[in-house]
C-alpha cells in the first residue's frame, strides 16, 4: 500500500507539474522582436518553349525544352505598395484587404471572433502587414510577361475600392484586371460567399497577343516566425503548434516547423495537396483547384525568432492558344479550425486541429462534446455530461479500485498489529504483509490502474479544450464566461481541492507510512489546487466533476461491499 501511494503521488506530481509549466507558457507575453515588412512573392522563372506542358507526364522544373530549368526559390524583398489605395471587402464573417500591387491578401479580420470578451474588443486579424507583423496570402502567375514575371510590377485595377456582401446575396465577385505589354488581359477574381471563410481565387487569362503563351499558378503563405498575441511559446511537453503544415499524396497532414525550416527548405511534389499556416485556434490554407502534380516548397529569410518564412504550392504549366481564355484556380481558407468545414475543403485539412499524440482519445471526446452540446447548448454542461459518460465507461475499473480500498480497510487492524509485533524489522514485516495480501487475495496496487487509465483521458481532454475553437470564449454560468481560460476567482480550483481532500479521507491509510510521507500526502490536495489555478476552467470543471462522481461511486461500491461482508459473516454464523 505504501509503494502504491508513493507511485500515485509521483505520477500526479509529474503530470500536474508538466501541465502547469505549459499553461504558464501559454499565458506568457509574446516576444517583442520586430520583423521587417516584406513584399509579395517575386520568383525569377523561365517558361516552356515548345511542347505542351499539360501533356507532360511530370511537372518538375528540369525537363529540357518543356519546363523551366531554374528551380530557384522565392526571394523575400521589402514591401512596395506604390501608394495605391487598398481594396476592402466585407462579408458577414470576413473583412479582408487586398493590395492592388500583385493583388495579394494582406489583411483578414474574422468578424465573429473577437480578440477578448470586452464589449469594444476588435475582431481577430489573422493576416496583417503592419506594426512589425508580417502574415500575407500570396497568389500569382509565372510565365513570360505574366504578373509575376521578373521585372513586372503588376498593379491591378478594380471598379471600386470597397465591396460589401449585401443582404440577399449569397456571394460577391471582386475582379482585378491587369494587361501586359503584349495585350494579354489578366483578371484576378476573388469570390466571397456568405457564412464561409473559404475564398475562391481564379486567374482568367485572355490571350489577345497572337502568340501561344504558358502560365502556371502559385499560391503561398508568408509570415514572420513570431508568435501571435495570446499564443503559446515553444517549450517542453504539450504546446499548441504554430507554423507551416502541408499535405501530400502519401501523408494527409505533415508539420514542418520553424526549426525544420532553419535546417533545410522543403521541396517535394505530390498529386493534389495543400499548404497551411497554423496557430492556436485558427488556420490559413491554400488548396489548388486541380488534382495534377503540384510542387510544394519553402523558403526562409532573416532566420531567428522574428525571421520570415514562406510555404508555397505551385501548379503545373498550362498553354493558352491565341484568342483563347485560360483559367487557373485555387481555394483560400482563413478562419477558425472548425473540423466539419475544413474536411469539406480538402482531404486532411481537418487534421490541423491537432490533439497531439493522444488524438485517438481526443477525437472521440470532442465528438462526444459536440453531441451533448447540440442539445444542452452549453459547453460547460456538455463537459459535465462527458465526464459522467467517461466515468460510466470506466465504472468496472472504478469498482475494482474501490473494492480494493475496502479490502485494504478491513486489513488495517491486522496490519497495525503486525507492525507492532515485528517493530523495526522492516524486512520481516514486509514479508508477512505480502503473505497476508496473498492469503486475503488483495492487490495493494489495485487502486493504481484505474487512475493511470484516467490520466490519458485527462491529457486528451486538455488538448481538446486547448485546440477546439468552439470552446474559445464559451461561457458556462455565473462568473465563468470563458471555459478556455483559468477561473478568475479560483472557485473551481478550490472546490476541486476540497473534493480531492474528501477523497483522500475516504481512502485507507497505511500503518507503514512514515510521518514525512503522511504530511506530503496530506498536502497533496493543496499542491493540486495551486496547479489547477492556472488550468483552463473547463479542465478544472472536468476534474471537479470527476472527483464528485468518484466520491459517489466509492460510497455506493463500498456500501455494497460492506453488505456482502455482512452477508458472509451471517452465513458463517458470526
LODO-883262 format. One record per residue (C-alpha): residue number from 1; y, z, x. Coordinates in steps of 0.25 Angstrom, whole numbers, plus 2048, in hexadecimal, padded with zeros to 3 digits. Layout:
// residues N
REC    nr    c2    c3    c1
REC   NUM     Y     Z     X
...
END
This chain:
// residues 574
REC    nr    c2    c3    c1
REC     1   800   800   800
REC     2   809   803   80B
REC     3   807   7F6   812
REC     4   809   7EF   805
REC     5   816   7F5   803
REC     6   81B   7F2   811
REC     7   817   7E3   80F
REC     8   81E   7E3   802
REC     9   82B   7E9   808
REC    10   82B   7DF   813
REC    11   829   7D3   80A
REC    12   834   7D8   801
REC    13   83D   7DA   80D
REC    14   83B   7CD   813
REC    15   83D   7C5   806
REC    16   849   7CC   802
REC    17   850   7CC   80F
REC    18   84E   7BD   811
REC    19   853   7BB   803
REC    20   85F   7C4   806
REC    21   863   7BC   812
REC    22   862   7AF   80B
REC    23   86A   7B4   7FF
REC    24   875   7B9   809
REC    25   876   7AC   810
REC    26   877   7A5   802
REC    27   883   7AD   7FF
REC    28   889   7AC   80D
REC    29   896   7A4   80E
REC    30   895   795   813
REC    31   899   791   821
REC    32   8A7   78D   823
REC    33   8A6   781   82D
REC    34   8AE   775   829
REC    35   8A7   767   829
REC    36   8AF   75A   82B
REC    37   8B1   751   81F
REC    38   8AA   744   821
REC    39   8A9   737   81A
REC    40   89F   72E   813
REC    41   893   729   81A
REC    42   896   71D   823
REC    43   88A   717   829
REC    44   88A   70B   832
REC    45   880   701   82E
REC    46   87B   6F3   82F
REC    47   876   6EB   824
REC    48   86A   6E2   820
REC    49   86B   6D3   825
REC    50   861   6CA   81F
REC    51   855   6D0   818
REC    52   855   6D7   80B
REC    53   855   6E6   80D
REC    54   850   6E9   7FF
REC    55   843   6E1   802
REC    56   841   6E8   80F
REC    57   835   6F2   810
REC    58   83E   6FC   817
REC    59   84C   702   817
REC    60   84C   706   825
REC    61   859   702   82D
REC    62   851   6FC   839
REC    63   84B   6EF   833
REC    64   852   6E3   83B
REC    65   859   6D9   833
REC    66   857   6E0   826
REC    67   85D   6EE   826
REC    68   867   6F5   82F
REC    69   863   6F8   83D
REC    70   86D   704   83E
REC    71   867   711   83A
REC    72   873   719   83D
REC    73   876   726   835
REC    74   883   728   82E
REC    75   890   72D   835
REC    76   898   738   82F
REC    77   8A7   735   830
REC    78   8B4   73C   82B
REC    79   8B8   73A   81D
REC    80   8C1   72F   819
REC    81   8C6   72E   80A
REC    82   8D1   724   80D
REC    83   8D9   72D   804
REC    84   8D2   727   7F8
REC    85   8D2   72F   7EB
REC    86   8C5   735   7E8
REC    87   8BD   731   7DB
REC    88   8BA   73D   7D2
REC    89   8AE   73C   7C8
REC    90   8AC   747   7BE
REC    91   89F   749   7B5
REC    92   89A   754   7AC
REC    93   893   75A   7B8
REC    94   899   754   7C5
REC    95   8A7   751   7CB
REC    96   8A6   748   7D7
REC    97   8AF   742   7E1
REC    98   8AD   734   7E7
REC    99   8B4   72F   7F3
REC   100   8B8   721   7F2
REC   101   8B6   71F   800
REC   102   8A7   71B   800
REC   103   8A6   721   7F2
REC   104   89F   72D   7F6
REC   105   89E   73A   7EE
REC   106   8A6   745   7F5
REC   107   8A6   750   7EB
REC   108   89D   754   7DF
REC   109   8A0   760   7D7
REC   110   895   766   7CD
REC   111   89E   769   7C1
REC   112   893   772   7BB
REC   113   891   77B   7C7
REC   114   89C   784   7CC
REC   115   89D   78A   7D9
REC   116   89E   798   7D3
REC   117   89D   79F   7C6
REC   118   8AC   7A1   7C6
REC   119   8B3   79B   7BA
REC   120   8BC   792   7C3
REC   121   8B1   78E   7CC
REC   122   8B1   780   7D1
REC   123   8A5   776   7D0
REC   124   89B   775   7DB
REC   125   89F   76A   7E4
REC   126   893   764   7EB
REC   127   899   758   7F2
REC   128   8A6   75A   7FA
REC   129   8AE   756   806
REC   130   8B9   760   807
REC   131   8BD   76D   80E
REC   132   8B3   76A   819
REC   133   8A7   768   810
REC   134   8A0   75A   810
REC   135   896   756   806
REC   136   896   748   800
REC   137   88D   73E   7FA
REC   138   88E   730   800
REC   139   889   723   7FC
REC   140   88B   715   800
REC   141   886   707   804
REC   142   882   702   812
REC   143   883   6F3   815
REC   144   88D   6E9   81B
REC   145   89B   6EB   815
REC   146   895   6F6   80B
REC   147   89D   702   808
REC   148   897   70A   814
REC   149   897   6FF   81E
REC   150   89D   703   82B
REC   151   8AC   702   82B
REC   152   8AD   701   81C
REC   153   8B4   70C   814
REC   154   8B1   709   806
REC   155   8BB   70E   7FD
REC   156   8B7   70D   7EF
REC   157   8C0   70A   7E3
REC   158   8BD   711   7D5
REC   159   8C4   70E   7C8
REC   160   8C9   71D   7C7
REC   161   8C9   72A   7CF
REC   162   8C4   733   7C4
REC   163   8B7   731   7BC
REC   164   8B2   73A   7B1
REC   165   8A6   73A   7A9
REC   166   8AC   73B   79B
REC   167   8A5   741   78E
REC   168   89B   738   788
REC   169   898   730   795
REC   170   88B   732   79C
REC   171   88F   72C   7A9
REC   172   89A   727   7B1
REC   173   89B   71C   7BC
REC   174   8A4   71D   7C7
REC   175   8A6   70F   7CE
REC   176   8AB   70E   7DC
REC   177   8AE   700   7E2
REC   178   8B0   6FA   7F0
REC   179   8B0   6EC   7F4
REC   180   8AD   6E8   803
REC   181   8B4   6DC   80B
REC   182   8A9   6D2   806
REC   183   8AB   6D5   7F7
REC   184   89F   6DD   7F5
REC   185   8A2   6E7   7EA
REC   186   89C   6F5   7EB
REC   187   89C   6FE   7DF
REC   188   898   70D   7E1
REC   189   895   712   7D3
REC   190   893   721   7D0
REC   191   88C   724   7C3
REC   192   88E   733   7BE
REC   193   886   738   7B2
REC   194   888   743   7A8
REC   195   882   750   7AB
REC   196   87C   74A   7B8
REC   197   87E   74E   7C7
REC   198   878   741   7CC
REC   199   881   735   7CE
REC   200   87C   726   7CF
REC   201   883   71F   7DB
REC   202   882   710   7DB
REC   203   887   705   7E4
REC   204   889   6F7   7DD
REC   205   88C   6ED   7E7
REC   206   891   6DF   7E2
REC   207   88F   6D5   7ED
REC   208   89A   6CB   7EC
REC   209   89A   6C8   7FB
REC   210   892   6BB   7FA
REC   211   888   6C1   804
REC   212   87B   6C9   803
REC   213   87E   6D8   806
REC   214   876   6E4   808
REC   215   879   6F3   806
REC   216   871   700   806
REC   217   876   70D   7FF
REC   218   876   71A   806
REC   219   879   728   7FF
REC   220   87C   734   807
REC   221   880   743   807
REC   222   889   748   811
REC   223   88D   757   813
REC   224   890   761   81D
REC   225   886   76C   821
REC   226   88E   778   81C
REC   227   889   780   810
REC   228   88F   77E   803
REC   229   897   78A   7FD
REC   230   88D   795   7F8
REC   231   881   78E   7FF
REC   232   877   795   807
REC   233   877   794   816
REC   234   86B   791   81E
REC   235   863   79D   822
REC   236   855   7A2   822
REC   237   84C   7A3   816
REC   238   850   79D   809
REC   239   85D   795   809
REC   240   862   78A   7FF
REC   241   861   77D   807
REC   242   86D   776   80A
REC   243   86D   768   810
REC   244   866   75A   80F
REC   245   85A   756   808
REC   246   853   749   805
REC   247   846   743   7FE
REC   248   83D   739   803
REC   249   830   732   7FE
REC   250   828   73C   806
REC   251   82F   748   802
REC   252   837   74B   7F6
REC   253   840   755   7FC
REC   254   844   758   80B
REC   255   84F   760   810
REC   256   856   75C   81D
REC   257   85F   768   820
REC   258   86B   769   82A
REC   259   862   76E   835
REC   260   859   762   834
REC   261   865   758   834
REC   262   86A   75E   841
REC   263   85D   75B   847
REC   264   85B   74D   842
REC   265   860   744   838
REC   266   857   740   82C
REC   267   853   731   82C
REC   268   848   72D   822
REC   269   844   722   818
REC   270   83E   724   80A
REC   271   83B   71E   7FD
REC   272   846   723   7F4
REC   273   84A   731   7F8
REC   274   857   739   7F7
REC   275   861   741   7FF
REC   276   868   74E   7FB
REC   277   870   759   800
REC   278   86C   767   7FB
REC   279   874   774   7F9
REC   280   872   781   7F1
REC   281   870   77D   7E2
REC   282   876   76E   7E4
REC   283   872   761   7EA
REC   284   877   753   7EC
REC   285   86D   747   7EE
REC   286   86D   738   7EF
REC   287   861   731   7E9
REC   288   861   722   7EB
REC   289   85E   71A   7DF
REC   290   854   711   7E5
REC   291   846   715   7EA
REC   292   846   70C   7F6
REC   293   844   711   804
REC   294   851   719   808
REC   295   855   71F   815
REC   296   859   72E   816
REC   297   861   733   822
REC   298   86B   73E   826
REC   299   876   73F   830
REC   300   87E   74B   835
REC   301   88B   74D   83C
REC   302   892   759   841
REC   303   886   762   842
REC   304   888   770   83F
REC   305   889   779   833
REC   306   894   770   82D
REC   307   88F   763   832
REC   308   88D   756   829
REC   309   880   751   824
REC   310   87D   744   81C
REC   311   870   740   816
REC   312   86F   732   811
REC   313   865   729   80A
REC   314   867   71A   80B
REC   315   861   710   802
REC   316   85B   702   806
REC   317   863   6F5   808
REC   318   865   6EC   7FC
REC   319   86A   6DE   7FD
REC   320   875   6D9   7F3
REC   321   876   6C9   7F1
REC   322   883   6C3   7EF
REC   323   889   6C4   7E1
REC   324   87F   6D0   7DE
REC   325   881   6DF   7DC
REC   326   878   6E9   7E3
REC   327   876   6F7   7DF
REC   328   874   704   7E7
REC   329   872   711   7E0
REC   330   86F   720   7E3
REC   331   870   72D   7DB
REC   332   878   739   7E0
REC   333   876   747   7DB
REC   334   87F   752   7DD
REC   335   87D   75F   7D6
REC   336   874   76B   7D3
REC   337   866   76C   7D7
REC   338   860   76A   7C9
REC   339   852   766   7CB
REC   340   850   75F   7BE
REC   341   85C   756   7C1
REC   342   858   754   7CF
REC   343   84A   74F   7CD
REC   344   84F   744   7C3
REC   345   858   73E   7CE
REC   346   84E   73E   7D9
REC   347   840   742   7DD
REC   348   840   74F   7E5
REC   349   84F   751   7E3
REC   350   84C   75E   7DB
REC   351   846   764   7E7
REC   352   854   766   7ED
REC   353   853   773   7E4
REC   354   84B   779   7F0
REC   355   843   786   7ED
REC   356   83E   787   7FB
REC   357   830   789   7FF
REC   358   82D   790   7F2
REC   359   831   785   7EA
REC   360   823   784   7E3
REC   361   827   792   7DD
REC   362   836   790   7DB
REC   363   834   783   7D3
REC   364   82B   78A   7C8
REC   365   835   796   7C8
REC   366   841   78C   7C6
REC   367   83A   784   7BB
REC   368   836   792   7B4
REC   369   844   796   7B5
REC   370   849   789   7AF
REC   371   83F   78B   7A3
REC   372   843   799   7A0
REC   373   852   795   7A2
REC   374   850   78A   798
REC   375   84F   793   78C
REC   376   855   7A0   791
REC   377   862   799   796
REC   378   864   7A4   7A1
REC   379   85F   7A3   7AF
REC   380   85E   7B2   7B1
REC   381   855   7B3   7A4
REC   382   84D   7A8   7AA
REC   383   84B   7AF   7B7
REC   384   846   7BB   7AF
REC   385   83C   7B3   7A8
REC   386   838   7AC   7B5
REC   387   836   7BA   7BB
REC   388   82D   7BE   7AF
REC   389   825   7B1   7AF
REC   390   822   7B3   7BE
REC   391   81E   7C2   7BC
REC   392   815   7BE   7B1
REC   393   80F   7B3   7BA
REC   394   80D   7BD   7C5
REC   395   808   7C8   7BC
REC   396   7FA   7C8   7C1
REC   397   7FF   7CB   7CF
REC   398   808   7D6   7C9
REC   399   7FD   7DC   7C2
REC   400   7F5   7DD   7CF
REC   401   801   7E3   7D6
REC   402   804   7EE   7CC
REC   403   7F5   7F1   7CB
REC   404   7F4   7F3   7DA
REC   405   800   7FC   7D9
REC   406   7FA   804   7CE
REC   407   7ED   806   7D6
REC   408   7F5   80A   7E2
REC   409   7FC   814   7DA
REC   410   7EE   81A   7D6
REC   411   7EA   81B   7E4
REC   412   7F7   823   7E8
REC   413   7F1   831   7E7
REC   414   7E5   82D   7EF
REC   415   7ED   826   7FA
REC   416   7F6   833   7FB
REC   417   7EA   83C   7FC
REC   418   7E4   833   807
REC   419   7F1   833   80F
REC   420   7F1   842   80E
REC   421   7E3   842   813
REC   422   7E4   839   81F
REC   423   7F2   83D   823
REC   424   7F7   835   82F
REC   425   7EA   82E   831
REC   426   7F0   820   82C
REC   427   7E4   818   831
REC   428   7DA   821   829
REC   429   7E4   821   81D
REC   430   7E5   812   81D
REC   431   7D6   810   81D
REC   432   7D4   81A   812
REC   433   7DF   814   80A
REC   434   7D9   806   80B
REC   435   7CB   80B   807
REC   436   7D2   811   7FA
REC   437   7D9   804   7F7
REC   438   7CB   7FD   7F9
REC   439   7C4   807   7F0
REC   440   7CE   806   7E5
REC   441   7D0   7F7   7E6
REC   442   7DF   7F8   7E9
REC   443   7E6   7ED   7F1
REC   444   7F2   7F4   7F8
REC   445   7F9   7E6   7F9
REC   446   7F6   7E2   7EB
REC   447   805   7E5   7E7
REC   448   80A   7DB   7F2
REC   449   804   7CE   7EE
REC   450   80C   7CD   7E0
REC   451   819   7D0   7E7
REC   452   816   7C5   7F2
REC   453   813   7BB   7E7
REC   454   821   7BE   7E1
REC   455   829   7BC   7EE
REC   456   827   7AD   7EE
REC   457   82B   7AD   7DF
REC   458   837   7B5   7E3
REC   459   83B   7AC   7EF
REC   460   839   79F   7E6
REC   461   842   7A5   7DB
REC   462   84C   7A8   7E6
REC   463   84C   799   7E9
REC   464   84D   795   7DA
REC   465   859   79E   7D8
REC   466   860   799   7E5
REC   467   85D   78A   7E3
REC   468   85D   787   7D4
REC   469   86B   783   7D0
REC   470   868   787   7C1
REC   471   869   795   7C5
REC   472   877   794   7CC
REC   473   881   79B   7C5
REC   474   877   79E   7BA
REC   475   87B   7AB   7B2
REC   476   871   7B6   7AE
REC   477   878   7C1   7A6
REC   478   883   7CB   7A7
REC   479   888   7CB   7B5
REC   480   87E   7C1   7BB
REC   481   885   7B3   7BA
REC   482   87E   7AC   7C5
REC   483   86F   7AF   7C8
REC   484   870   7A7   7D5
REC   485   879   7B1   7DC
REC   486   878   7C0   7DE
REC   487   87B   7CB   7D3
REC   488   889   7CE   7D6
REC   489   887   7DD   7D1
REC   490   879   7DF   7D7
REC   491   874   7E3   7C9
REC   492   867   7DB   7CA
REC   493   864   7DF   7D9
REC   494   866   7EE   7D5
REC   495   85D   7EC   7C9
REC   496   853   7E5   7D1
REC   497   853   7F0   7DC
REC   498   851   7FB   7D1
REC   499   845   7F3   7CB
REC   500   83F   7F2   7D9
REC   501   841   801   7DB
REC   502   83A   803   7CE
REC   503   82E   7FA   7D2
REC   504   82D   801   7DF
REC   505   82C   80F   7D8
REC   506   821   809   7CF
REC   507   818   805   7DC
REC   508   80F   80F   7E2
REC   509   813   815   7EF
REC   510   80A   816   7FB
REC   511   807   824   801
REC   512   806   81D   80F
REC   513   814   818   80F
REC   514   81D   820   819
REC   515   82B   825   815
REC   516   832   81A   81C
REC   517   82B   80F   814
REC   518   82D   817   807
REC   519   83C   817   80A
REC   520   83C   808   80D
REC   521   835   804   800
REC   522   83E   80D   7F8
REC   523   84A   806   7FE
REC   524   843   7F8   7FB
REC   525   84A   7F7   7ED
REC   526   857   7F9   7F3
REC   527   855   7EF   7FE
REC   528   851   7E5   7F4
REC   529   85D   7E8   7EB
REC   530   866   7E5   7F7
REC   531   85F   7D8   7FA
REC   532   85F   7D3   7EB
REC   533   86E   7D6   7EA
REC   534   870   7C9   7F2
REC   535   866   7C1   7EA
REC   536   869   7B8   7DE
REC   537   86A   7BF   7D1
REC   538   85F   7B6   7CB
REC   539   855   7BA   7D6
REC   540   858   7C9   7D4
REC   541   856   7C7   7C5
REC   542   849   7C1   7C8
REC   543   845   7CD   7D1
REC   544   84A   7D7   7C8
REC   545   842   7D2   7BC
REC   546   836   7D0   7C5
REC   547   837   7DF   7C8
REC   548   839   7E3   7BA
REC   549   82D   7DB   7B5
REC   550   825   7E0   7C1
REC   551   828   7EF   7BC
REC   552   824   7EB   7AE
REC   553   817   7E5   7B3
REC   554   814   7F0   7BC
REC   555   816   7FB   7B1
REC   556   80D   7F2   7A8
REC   557   802   7F0   7B2
REC   558   802   7FE   7B8
REC   559   801   803   7A9
REC   560   7F5   7FA   7A7
REC   561   7EE   7FF   7B4
REC   562   7F0   80D   7B0
REC   563   7EA   80B   7A3
REC   564   7DE   804   7AA
REC   565   7DC   810   7B3
REC   566   7DD   81A   7A7
REC   567   7D2   812   7A0
REC   568   7C9   812   7AD
REC   569   7CB   821   7AE
REC   570   7C8   823   7A0
REC   571   7BB   81B   7A2
REC   572   7B7   823   7AE
REC   573   7B9   830   7A5
REC   574   7C4   835   7AE
END
